[in-house]
Amino acid sequence: MITIKSIAENFKVSAATVSKALNGLPGVSDELRGSIINYAKENNYIPNMFGRGLKGETLKVIGVIISDNANPTYSMVIKGIEAQAELCGFNIILCNSHEDWKKEQKQIRVLLEKKVDGILIVPSAVARDEPSGRYDILDAVKIPSIMAIRKIESYCCDIVTSDNVFGAKMAVKYLLDKGHTKIIHITTVLNISTSSERIIGFKQAMERAGLEIDEQSIIAMDYSDQEAFQNAMSQLIKRKADFSAIFAFNDIMAFHVIKALHSFGLSVPKDVAVIGYDNNDFADFCSVPLTTVHSDSFYLGFLAAATLLERIHCESTPYSEKLIKPKRIIERDSV
């Protein structure tokens, strides 16, 4: 691969002169600058961005760690991040922690070694065996960093997320307005802020309507374990008289719920109404097109990247939490 050193040898000048020519710095004649630039283009010269980082120069690269890129909602978040980054002349390095805090920590170190200008994290779920101080290294090196979609209360940084409490209340009110008073909430087994916030919204909406909430009103299920999920749904369906509608934690959970209901001979929405959360790209293609809370995932990613870039350029401003309120329910056939 052609380097600044090999270009310098070709023109019989110093490497510093070539660097000035390629970076538009003074001290090089226009004729020599043009010749060097043309030679670099013809020979597919690629700048050593890592070398720039070692010199303390900005690379215009941000690291992005996603908790699970198999979730289709995150694809829109990533598109939003990319769109904002591109507007500002930045690139991204994308990592996937697979809901593993240990992998997340390793990825943070890799991104720091690559001298990225800032890190945007969708935190992985909190695990029982996890020690405190997951993000101590970020504090130690003082790199600009923010959290998006989820948050870890013990780490102080900028946060950009959906207003999950508000969105959950929207979902429950929609079901109430459709005449459902026996509503259950199926949430995830993951220990994440979005789950706890949507539970709060569910409880507030039910209590405001004067409806009773007991331990059977909120059920945590793991759709990644299909056998366990089917068993849990079987136990739930035995209580069919206790509910007429389900508010699912997210669209993916709703897809699995609808599939399980069908497998037990129940019709959606005739026997059970189902509403999701996110409005991901597949909600309209479910076996029963899914009614869901529209969370603007693209805008969330766009705003999160903008917030990180602001932090990169102005590190001294106070931290903020930006909540994006869902604006509407997308009505389809599941309610």
N, C-alpha and C positions, 0 to 999 in steps of 0.2 A: 504494500500500500504506500502510495506517495505521501511524504511527510514534508514539514517545513524545512527540515534539514536537507532532504534530497532536492527540493526546489532551490534552496540557497546554493547548493553545489552546482546545479545546472546553470544558474546565473552568475556564479562566482561572487556572491555577496554573502553577508552574514544572515543568520537565522532571524535576528532582530529586524533587519531590513525587510525580509519577506513577511514577517508578522505585521509590521507597520503597513505594508502594501495591502495585505489581505483584510486588515481591520480598519482601513480608511484613515490611518493616523498620519500626521505630517512627518516630513523628513525623507520623503521618497519622491523622485521626479515623476511627473505624469506619465511619461513614456515608459519608465521602468515599472511603475505600478500597473499600467495596462497590460504589459507583457506578462508580468507575474500572474495577474488575475486570469488572463486568457489561458496561460499554461496550466494553472491549477484546475480550471474548468475542463480543459481538454483531457486532463489526466485523472479526472474524478477525485480531486482532493477532498477529504472529509476532515473538518476541524476536530482536534482532540478536546472534546468538551470536558473530559475528566481532568485533563491538564489545566484547563481554565479554572475548574473548581479548586484545585490544589493551590492556585495562585490567589484564591479569594475572590475571583470574579464570579458574577452571577451566571448560571447556566441557562436560566429561563426554563427550568424543568421542575415540575411538582410531582411528588409521589402520591399515589392514591391507593389505599388499602381498602378493599371491599370485603365484607364478611362472608358473602356467598354469591358468587357471580352466576350461579345456576338460577337464582331468583330473577325472573324476567323484569321485575320492577327496577332492579338495579341497572339493567341495560339502558333505560331511559335516564337514570341518574348520571351514568357515565357519559352519555351523549351530551347532557347539559354541562358537565364538567369540561368535556372536550371543547364544546362550543365557546365557553367563556375563556378557556385557556388559549384557544386559537386567536380569539379577538385581541388578546393581550400579548400575542407573540410567544406564548409558552407552549411546551409539550408536556405530556404526562408519562409517568412510568406506572403501570397498573399491576397491582398484586391482589391475590385472593387468599384470605386467611382460613377459609373453610370452617368458620366458627371455632377456631382453635387459637386461644390467647398466646400459646407458646410460639406457634407459627407467626402470629402477628408481631410478636416481639422480635423474632428473627428478621422479618421483613422490614421493620423499622430500622434495624441496624444496617441492613443491606442498602436501604435508601440513604441513610446517613453517610455510608461509605461512598456512595455515588455522588455525594455533595449536592443533593437536590436543594432547591431554594425553600421548600416548605412541604408539609405532609398533611394530606386530608385523609381522615380515618372514619370508616363506618365500623365501630367497635364490634368485635366478636362477642358472643354471649359470655357472661360472667360464669365461671366454673367453680364448683365446690372446692376444688383443690388449688385454686388460684391464690397466690400470696398477694399482699397489698403492693402498691407501687408499680403497676403495669407500665406506666408511662414516665417513670423516674428519669429515664435516659433523655427524654425530650426536654424535661426541665433542666437537666444537667448541661446539655449542649445549647439550650435556648434557641431551638429552631422554631420558626413559625409553624403552628399546627392548629387544626380545627377538627371538630367532630361533626359528622353529618348523619341524619336519619335517627341515629341512636346517640345516647350519651352515657358517660360513666361519671357519676356524681363526684367521685373523689378527685377527678382531674379538672383543673381550672383552665379553660380555653374557650374560644369562640365556638358556638354551637348553631347549626342550622338544621331544623327538623320540621316535620309536619306537626300541627297542633292536634295531637292524637286524642286528647280528652275531648276537644270540640268535635272532631271527626266521628268519634264513637257515639257522642250524643246525637249527632246528625243521623247516624245509621239507626239508632234505637227509635228516635222520634219518627223516622220514616216508617218503620214497622208499626209503631203505635198508630200513626195516622191511617194505616191500611187496615186497622182493626185488630191487630195482634196484641194481646196482653200477656200471653204466656211465652216469654222470650228467654232463650238461653244464649250464653256467650261461650263459644269454643275458642280457646286461646292456645298459644304455643307452650311447650314445656321449656323453651329456652328462657334463661334469666336475662331479659333485655328490657330496656326502658320503654320501648314501644308497647310491649305487652302490658306492663303495669299501668301505663297511662291510658290505654284503651279500656282496661278493666275499670279504672276510675270513672271514665266517661260513661261506660255502661251502667255502673252503679248509680251515678248521679241522675242519669236520664230515667232510670226505673224508679228511683226514690221520688223524683219530682212528679212522676205520674201516679204516685201512691201505690206502687206495686211492690210486693214482697220479694226480697232477695235472700236466698238461703245458699248453703254450701253446694247445692246441686244446680244452681243457676249459672255457675262459671266452671267450666271443665277444661283442663289442660290436656292436649293430645299431641302425639308425635307422629306426623304423617310420613316421616322418613322410615318408620318401622311399620310396614303395612299390616303385619299380623296383629301387632298391639293396637294399631289404629282401628282395624276391623272389630276387634274384641271390645274396644271402648265404645265404638258406634253401636255395636250389638246391645250392650248394656244400656246405652242411651235410648235406643229405639224401644226397648221394653217399657220405658217410661213415656211412651208416645202421648199419653193423655195429659202429661205435664207441660207440654209445649206445642206451639204451632209455628214458631219461627226461630231461626238460628242466625245470630250475628257472628260471622267467622272473623278471626283475627286478621286475615288477609285473603286476597283472591286465591292464592294457591291452596290455603286451607279450605276455602269454600269449594274449590274444584273437587278436592278429596271427599268433602262432606256430601256433595251432590252425588258423586259416584257411589259412595257407600249407601246413601239413602235408596238409590235406584236398585242396588244389589239386594236390598232387603224388601223390595217390592213397593216402596213408597214413591209417590210422584211429587215433583217439585214444579210449581208451588202449590198444587192442589192439596197435598197432605202436609207438607212442610215448606214454608218460605225460607229462602236463604239470601242473605246479603253479605257482600265481601267488603274489602277495603284495599284501595290502591288504584283500581282501574288499569291493570296491566294489559299488555297487548293481546293477551289470549282470552280476556274476559268475554269478548263477543263471540268466541268460538267454542265455548264450553258446551257440553251436551245440552244444557239449558243455559242460554245466554245470561250472563250474571249481572244482576243489579248490584251496584257497588258504589262506595264513596270514592269520588275522584280526587286523588292526591296528586298534585302536579309534580311528578317525579323529575321531569326534564327541568322545570324551573327550580326545583329544590337543588339539583346538581349545579345548575348555572349560578344560583345565588351562593352556594357553598364555595365554589371555585372563586367567585368574585370576592367573598369574604376572606378567603385565604390570601389572595393576591393583595388585598388591602392590608392585611396583617404583615405580609412580606415587605411592603413599602412603608409601613408606619407601625413599627412594633410597639410603640409606647401607648397607644390608645387603649382605653378600658375594654375588657372582654364583654361580649354581648351574646345573648341567646335570641335567635330569630326564629319565630314560629310562623309557619305558613298555614293559614287556615284553609281547609278544604272548602270549596265554594259551592259544590253541588253533588247531588246523587245522580249517577248515570242509571237511568231506568231501562231495564231489559225484561227478561221473562221469568226470573227466579223468585219474584215476590208477587 
